[in-house]
Amino acid sequence: MSYTTDVMKLISNPDEFFSEMKSRDAKLSRPALIVLLLATLVALNQYVLVSKVSEAVPEKLQTFFKIGGYIGIAGSFIGVFAVWLIIAAIMHGLSAFFEGRGDFRRTFEFTGYGFLPSLIGSLITTSMSLYYITNAEIPEISLAQLQSPDAVKAAVLSIIPRDLIYSNLIINIAVTSWSLTIWTFALRHARELELREAFICASMPTMLFAVYQVWSILKLL
């Protein structure tokens, strides 16, 4: 079965998708590709933002500003894979309370597919963000203003309007709900649980993931 066909079935019928997948050998390359693309979009968005803001920073500080920004970008890129591992580990551990059966490799594999909604959502939000960022005129930031978090925040908000932030928030809530659905069926088949049990195990890390995403967006306001 082709990758495209599998993705379409994952979107339209995740229960059947994971039911078929568990009869195959665990293969991490496909979910890893989803997570890799998501991490790339996250890094791309941050790179463009850092590059834009650096234009307003005093020239003698631009190099240091960019280095700090690039370190943050690298951290965010790696962080997406870390989130995959953490969510899979939490779900796998919680499922043990319901006598879940199945090894962690399978849980890790199936959990990776739950980032497909985030990838689709990021394609939308990143496209909108890049449009605003590349066309924005950012005010010059003085050395004194750089020492004030509020000044830097105001500069970022001059690039990304509040309407876009609220739009991203709504999209992220929808994406998280969709991910919860996929993770519920993923855990059901990876650990041989009842649907209710799988939902309970999947909902806890999903809520933590959602709170982190919402906080990351709201702190810009």
N, C-alpha and C positions, 0 to 999 in steps of 0.2 A: 504494500500500500504506500502511495506517495506521501511525502511530507505535507503537501498542500491538502490532500484528502484527509489526513489525520487531523490537521489543524481545523478544518471545517467541521469534522465530527466532534472535536473537542468543544467547539463553539456551540454547535447545535444540540449535541447529546453527550455531555461529559460522562454520564453514567455508563453508556454503552462504550464510549471511548476507552475508559479505564478498565472496563470489563474485558475488552479485547486485548488491551496492552498488558495485562497481568499474565496472559498466557505466553507472552514473549519474554526473551531474556532482557534484563534491565539494561537500558542503554541511556547513558547520561548526555550524549552529544546533542540530542534534540532539545531537551529542556535547557541545556547549557547555552545553546544558540539563542533561545528566547531571552535568557538572562543577560547574555553578552550584548545583544542588541539594545536591551533596556539600559544597561550600564553605559553603553556608548552614547545613547540619547541624553542621559542625565549629564554625562561629562561634556557633551557638545554644548548643551544649554549653558552650563556653568562657564565653559571656556569663552563663549561669545559674550556673556555678561561680564566676566573679568576683563576681557579685552576692551570692551566698551567703557567700563568704569575707569580703567587705567588711563584712558585718553584724557580724563579730567584731573588726574593726579599730577602733582608737580613732577617735571621731567626727571629730576634727580632721584625721585623715589619710585619711579615707574618699575624699575627692575625688581626692587624688593617687593613691591605690591604684586607683581606678576608671579614671582617665585612663590609667595604665600598663597596666591590664588591657585597656582598649578598644583601645589601640594594638596590643597583642599579638593581639587578636581580628582587627583589620583585617589585620595581617600574615599571620595564619593563613588568612584568607579569600583574600587575594591569592596566598598561597603555594600553594594547591591548583591554581590556574591555572598558576603557575610550574612546578610539578611536572609538569603535563601537557606543557608546552612542553619541559622538560628531557628527560623520558623519550622524547618523540617525536624530539627532536634526536639523542639518543644512539642510539636504534634505527635512525634513518635513516642516521646516520654509520657505524655498525657494518655495516649491510647493504651499504654500498659495497664492503666487502672481499669480498663475495660477488657483486659486479657487479649489485647490485640496480638495478632500473629503475623509474622512477616519481618524480613530483615530491614535494616536502616537504609541500605542502598536503594531498595524499592521505594521507600517513603521519600527519600531524597529526590529520586528521579521524578516521581509523580508530583511532588510539591513544586518542582520547577515549572511545570506546565501552568500552575496557578498564577504565574507572573505574565501570562499572555495578556490579560486585561490591562495590566500596568503598561505593557509595551504599546498596546493600541491607544490607551489614554495618553501616553507620553508623545506619541506621534502627533496627536492633536494639540496638546498643550505646548510642546516644543515648537511646532510650526507657528503657533500664535505668538509665543514669546519671542522667537527669532525675528518675526516681522516687526514687532514693537521695538526690540532692542536695536536692530540695525538701522531703523529710521528715526530713532530718538536723538534729541540734542541734549546732552548732559551738561549741566553747569560745571564750571571749573571748581575743583575742591582745593582749598588752601591747606598748607601744612597744619595750621591750627585746627581746621575743621576735621582733618584726618584723625585727630586725637579724640574726636567726639563721635560715638556710635550713632547718635541721632543725625548728625550731618551726613554720614555715609549712608544711613538708611534713607534719608530724604533724597539723596542722589540716586539710589537704586529705584525708589518709587517714581522718580522723574522719568525713568526708563520704562518701568513696568507699572501701568496704571492700576488703580484699585479694582476696576471692573474686570481686568484680566485675572487678578488674584482671586476674586470671588468666583470667576468662571472655572479657574483651575481647582478651586476647592470643591465645587459641585461635581466636576468631572472625577476628582479623586474619590469622593464618596461613592459615586456610581461604580467606579472601577473596583473599589474595595469590596463592595457588595457582590460584584460579579466574581471576584477572586475567591470570596468565601464559598460561593456555590461550587466552584471548581475544586477547591481544596477539600470540601466536604466529601465529594464523590471520590476524589483522589485517595483520601485517607480510608474511606470505606473499603476500597478494593485493595489498597496497599497493605492494610492491617486487618482485613476481614472483620469489619465492625458493622453493627447495625447503623442505619442512616442517622438516627438520633444521636447515637454515641459519637459518630464521626463528626456531626455538626458541632457538638459540645467541644470536642478536642480541637477542631479547626477554628472555632469562633474566638477562643481566648487569644492566641497569637495574632489572629487577624485584627482583633480590636486594638491590640498594642501597636500593630503596624499602622492602623488607621489613625490612632491618636498621634503617633509620631509624624505622619504625613500632614495631618491637619495643623499640628503645632508648627511644623516647618513653614507652612504657608501663612498662617495667622501671625507669626512673629514679624512678618513684613509690614503688617498693618499698623 
